[in-house]
C-alpha cells in the first residue's frame, strides 16, 4: 500500500490505541503532539515538511498555514465536517491548491440521544431536579419539536416517538420517510408555538432562534440544544432563561454559548458540561472513520 512520507498529529486527536497502532501502515514516519500549538507559527513548525496532518476542531488551519507547508497534500479532520464555511480548516484554499481535506460525521449520535432521554426523564419526574409540573409526567403524549432534522435529530425523534411522544420537525424540506413514520414537518413559528419541548439539532455556526422566535416559543417550555455550538442569539436566549418557568438543557458549555458563566448556576439550567456524544463507542467509530479517510486519500493519490 502507498504511504504518506510523514504524518503529523498536530495536537490531541483522541484516536483509540488500536487506531494509533494502525497508523504505521499509512505513514513511514509519524510525529505526535499531545498539546495544542500556542500560535500559528508553532503549528507551521509542527507540520514542517509533512505531507499529511491530522487535527480535531482545534487548532485552526487557515490558508496562511496551508500555504506555508508546501509539502502538505492531506488534512484529516478527526471531527465533524458539516460545511466548508464552518470547518476549522480553510477547505476552499486547500481545494484550489491540490490539498485533500476529509472530515467525518455521524459518530456520536447515540450518546446524544441517550442524554436527551436522561435529561427529559430527570426533569419530567423531578429526579434530583425541580419537577417541571406539579405531578410527574411521562414522555407519552409530550409534544416535541425538532429544529434541524439530520441524523442525530431523526435518531432521537424515533426513540422519543417509540416512547409515545408526538413529533414535529423543522428542516430545509419535509422528509418523506419521516412523514410516513408519523413525524410531521411544520413551519418554524408553528413548531415553536405548539411544542412543549424544543430540541435544536443544527449544524455548527447556524443560529436560527432570535428574539422573535423566543416570543413565538413562549414560556413554560423546555429547550434542549444538542448542536455543537449555540443555536440561539445570546441576548434572546438569556432573557428566555431568566424566566424561571423555562428550562434550558445542553450537554456542554459550548452549547450554551457565551452566556454560560452567567446562567450555569441557575436552577432551570441543566448543563453537565460533558460531551454526551463522545462515548467509548463513539471514539471507536471516530477512529475507524479517520482511518477509512486516510485509506481513501491514499488510494486517490496515485
C-alpha positions as CSV (number, residue, x, y, z in Angstrom):
1,X,0.0,0.0,0.0
2,X,1.2,3.5,-0.8
3,X,2.1,5.5,2.3
4,X,2.4,9.1,3.3
5,X,6.0,10.1,3.9
6,X,5.4,11.9,7.1
7,X,2.1,12.2,9.1
8,X,1.8,14.7,11.9
9,X,-0.8,14.7,14.7
10,X,-0.8,18.5,15.3
11,X,-2.5,18.2,18.7
12,X,-4.6,15.9,20.8
13,X,-6.6,13.7,18.4
14,X,-8.3,11.1,20.6
15,X,-7.8,8.1,18.4
16,X,-8.2,4.8,20.1
17,X,-4.9,2.9,20.9
18,X,-5.6,0.3,18.2
19,X,-6.0,3.1,15.6
20,X,-2.8,4.8,16.6
21,X,-1.0,1.5,16.1
22,X,-2.6,1.0,12.7
23,X,-1.4,4.5,11.5
24,X,2.0,3.0,10.9
25,X,0.5,1.2,7.9
26,X,-0.3,4.5,6.3
27,X,2.8,6.6,7.0
28,X,6.6,6.0,7.0
29,X,7.1,8.5,9.8
30,X,4.5,9.6,12.4
31,X,5.0,12.6,14.7
32,X,2.6,13.2,17.6
33,X,1.9,16.2,19.7
34,X,-0.3,15.9,22.8
35,X,-0.8,19.7,23.3
36,X,-2.4,22.3,21.1
37,X,0.1,24.7,19.4
38,X,0.1,28.2,21.0
39,X,0.4,30.1,17.8
40,X,0.1,29.8,14.1
41,X,3.9,29.9,13.8
42,X,4.1,26.9,16.1
43,X,1.6,25.0,14.1
44,X,3.6,25.6,10.9
45,X,6.7,24.4,12.7
46,X,4.9,21.2,13.8
47,X,3.7,20.4,10.3
48,X,7.0,21.3,8.7
49,X,7.6,19.2,5.6
50,X,5.0,16.6,6.4
51,X,2.7,15.6,3.6
52,X,-0.2,14.7,5.9
53,X,-1.6,16.2,9.1
54,X,-4.4,15.2,11.5
55,X,-6.3,17.8,13.5
56,X,-9.5,18.0,15.6
57,X,-11.7,21.1,16.0
58,X,-8.6,22.9,17.1
59,X,-6.1,24.2,16.0
60,X,-7.4,26.4,13.2
61,X,-5.7,25.7,9.9
62,X,-6.1,28.8,7.8
63,X,-4.8,29.5,4.3
64,X,-1.6,31.1,5.8
65,X,-0.7,27.7,7.4
66,X,-1.6,25.7,4.4
67,X,0.5,27.9,2.1
68,X,3.5,27.8,4.4
69,X,3.5,24.0,4.5
70,X,4.4,23.4,0.8
71,X,4.6,19.6,1.0
72,X,1.2,19.1,2.6
73,X,-1.3,17.1,0.5
74,X,-3.7,15.7,3.0
75,X,-5.5,17.1,6.0
76,X,-7.6,14.7,8.1
77,X,-10.2,16.3,10.3
78,X,-10.8,13.9,13.2
79,X,-14.1,15.7,13.9
80,X,-17.4,16.5,12.3
81,X,-17.3,18.3,9.0
82,X,-20.6,20.0,8.4
83,X,-19.7,22.6,5.8
84,X,-16.7,24.3,4.3
85,X,-17.7,27.5,5.9
86,X,-17.9,26.1,9.5
87,X,-14.7,24.0,9.3
88,X,-11.5,24.9,11.2
89,X,-9.6,24.1,8.0
90,X,-9.7,26.5,5.0
91,X,-11.1,23.9,2.7
92,X,-11.6,26.4,-0.2
93,X,-7.9,27.2,-0.2
94,X,-7.0,23.6,0.1
95,X,-9.1,22.6,-2.9
96,X,-7.5,25.2,-5.1
97,X,-4.0,24.0,-4.2
98,X,-4.4,20.3,-4.5
99,X,-4.7,19.5,-0.8
100,X,-7.3,16.9,0.1
101,X,-9.3,17.5,3.2
102,X,-11.6,14.9,4.7
103,X,-13.7,15.1,7.8
104,X,-16.1,12.7,9.5
105,X,-19.7,12.8,10.8
106,X,-22.3,10.6,12.4
107,X,-20.2,9.0,15.1
108,X,-21.6,10.4,18.4
109,X,-25.3,10.4,17.8
110,X,-26.3,7.5,20.1
111,X,-24.8,9.2,23.1
112,X,-26.6,12.4,22.4
113,X,-29.9,10.5,22.1
114,X,-29.3,8.9,25.5
115,X,-28.6,12.3,27.0
116,X,-31.8,13.8,25.7
117,X,-33.8,10.9,27.2
118,X,-31.9,11.1,30.5
119,X,-32.5,14.9,30.8
120,X,-36.2,14.7,30.0
121,X,-36.9,11.9,32.4
122,X,-35.0,13.6,35.2
123,X,-36.9,16.9,34.7
124,X,-40.3,15.4,33.9
125,X,-40.2,13.2,37.0
126,X,-38.3,15.5,39.3
127,X,-35.5,13.1,40.0
128,X,-32.9,15.1,41.9
129,X,-34.2,18.2,40.0
130,X,-37.1,20.6,40.3
131,X,-40.1,18.9,38.7
132,X,-41.3,20.6,35.5
133,X,-45.0,20.4,36.5
134,X,-47.0,19.7,39.7
135,X,-47.0,16.0,39.1
136,X,-44.6,13.6,37.3
137,X,-45.2,13.5,33.6
138,X,-44.4,10.8,31.1
139,X,-42.8,11.3,27.7
140,X,-46.1,9.7,26.4
141,X,-48.1,12.5,24.7
142,X,-45.4,15.1,25.0
143,X,-45.3,17.5,22.1
144,X,-41.7,17.6,21.0
145,X,-40.4,19.7,18.1
146,X,-37.0,19.4,16.4
147,X,-35.3,22.4,14.9
148,X,-32.9,20.8,12.4
149,X,-33.6,17.2,11.5
150,X,-30.4,15.4,10.4
151,X,-29.0,12.1,11.6
152,X,-28.9,12.8,15.3
153,X,-32.3,14.6,15.3
154,X,-34.0,11.7,13.5
155,X,-32.4,9.1,15.7
156,X,-33.6,10.9,18.8
157,X,-37.0,11.6,17.4
158,X,-37.6,7.9,16.6
159,X,-36.7,6.9,20.1
160,X,-38.9,9.5,21.7
161,X,-41.7,8.6,19.3
162,X,-41.4,5.0,20.4
163,X,-41.9,6.2,24.0
164,X,-45.1,7.9,22.9
165,X,-44.1,11.5,22.1
166,X,-45.8,13.5,19.4
167,X,-43.0,14.5,17.0
168,X,-42.8,17.5,14.7
169,X,-39.8,19.0,12.9
170,X,-38.5,22.0,11.0
171,X,-35.9,21.4,8.3
172,X,-35.0,22.7,4.9
173,X,-37.7,20.4,3.5
174,X,-40.1,17.7,4.6
175,X,-38.6,14.2,5.0
176,X,-40.8,11.7,3.2
177,X,-39.6,8.7,5.2
178,X,-40.2,10.5,8.5
179,X,-43.7,11.7,7.4
180,X,-44.6,8.0,6.7
181,X,-43.5,7.3,10.3
182,X,-45.9,9.8,11.7
183,X,-43.4,12.7,12.3
184,X,-44.6,15.9,10.7
185,X,-42.9,18.9,9.1
186,X,-44.0,22.3,10.5
187,X,-43.1,25.9,9.7
188,X,-40.7,27.1,12.4
189,X,-43.2,29.6,14.0
190,X,-45.9,26.9,14.3
191,X,-43.5,24.4,15.7
192,X,-42.2,26.8,18.4
193,X,-45.7,27.8,19.4
194,X,-47.2,24.3,19.6
195,X,-44.3,22.3,21.1
196,X,-43.8,21.7,24.8
197,X,-40.2,20.7,24.3
198,X,-38.0,22.1,21.5
199,X,-34.8,20.2,20.6
200,X,-32.3,22.1,18.4
201,X,-30.0,19.9,16.2
202,X,-28.3,22.4,14.0
203,X,-25.0,22.5,12.1
204,X,-22.1,24.3,13.7
205,X,-22.5,28.1,13.3
206,X,-26.2,28.0,12.4
207,X,-28.2,30.4,14.6
208,X,-32.0,30.2,14.0
209,X,-33.5,31.4,17.2
210,X,-33.7,35.1,17.8
211,X,-35.9,37.4,19.8
212,X,-39.0,36.8,17.6
213,X,-38.6,33.1,17.7
214,X,-38.4,33.1,21.5
215,X,-41.6,35.2,21.5
216,X,-43.2,32.5,19.4
217,X,-41.9,29.8,21.7
218,X,-43.3,31.5,24.8
219,X,-42.8,30.4,28.4
220,X,-43.3,27.3,30.4
221,X,-41.3,25.2,27.9
222,X,-38.2,23.0,27.8
223,X,-35.4,23.6,25.3
224,X,-32.6,21.2,24.7
225,X,-29.7,22.2,22.5
226,X,-27.8,19.2,21.0
227,X,-25.8,21.3,18.5
228,X,-22.0,21.6,18.8
229,X,-22.4,25.3,19.4
230,X,-25.2,27.7,20.2
231,X,-28.4,27.6,18.2
232,X,-29.7,30.8,19.6
233,X,-29.0,34.5,19.7
234,X,-27.3,35.1,23.1
235,X,-29.3,38.1,24.4
236,X,-32.6,36.4,23.4
237,X,-31.6,33.1,24.9
238,X,-30.5,34.8,28.2
239,X,-33.8,36.7,28.5
240,X,-35.7,33.4,28.0
241,X,-33.7,31.5,30.5
242,X,-34.1,34.3,33.1
243,X,-37.8,33.4,33.2
244,X,-37.8,30.6,35.8
245,X,-40.8,29.0,34.1
246,X,-38.4,27.9,31.3
247,X,-35.8,25.1,31.4
248,X,-32.7,25.1,29.2
249,X,-30.6,22.0,28.7
250,X,-27.3,21.4,26.9
251,X,-24.6,18.8,27.5
252,X,-21.7,21.2,27.0
253,X,-20.9,24.8,27.9
254,X,-20.3,25.4,24.2
255,X,-23.9,24.5,23.5
256,X,-25.0,27.3,25.9
257,X,-22.6,29.8,24.4
258,X,-21.0,33.0,25.7
259,X,-23.6,33.4,28.5
260,X,-22.6,30.1,30.1
261,X,-20.9,31.6,33.1
262,X,-23.9,33.9,33.7
263,X,-26.5,31.2,33.7
264,X,-24.8,27.9,34.7
265,X,-25.8,28.2,38.4
266,X,-29.5,28.8,37.7
267,X,-32.0,26.2,38.9
268,X,-33.6,26.0,35.5
269,X,-30.4,25.3,33.5
270,X,-29.1,21.7,33.2
271,X,-25.6,21.6,31.8
272,X,-23.1,18.9,33.0
273,X,-20.5,20.3,30.5
274,X,-19.5,16.9,29.2
275,X,-19.9,15.9,25.6
276,X,-22.7,13.4,25.5
277,X,-21.7,12.1,22.1
278,X,-18.1,11.2,23.0
279,X,-18.6,7.7,24.4
280,X,-16.2,4.8,24.2
281,X,-18.2,3.5,21.3
282,X,-18.1,7.0,19.6
283,X,-14.3,7.1,19.9
284,X,-14.1,3.6,18.3
285,X,-16.3,4.8,15.4
286,X,-14.5,8.1,15.0
287,X,-11.2,6.2,14.9
288,X,-12.5,3.8,12.2
289,X,-13.7,6.7,10.1
290,X,-10.5,8.6,10.4
291,X,-8.6,5.6,9.1
292,X,-11.1,5.0,6.3
293,X,-10.5,8.6,5.2
294,X,-6.7,8.1,5.2
295,X,-7.1,5.0,3.1
296,X,-9.4,6.8,0.7
297,X,-6.9,9.7,0.4
298,X,-4.0,7.4,-0.3
299,X,-6.0,5.4,-2.9
300,X,-6.8,8.6,-4.8
301,X,-3.2,9.9,-4.6
302,X,-1.7,7.6,-7.2
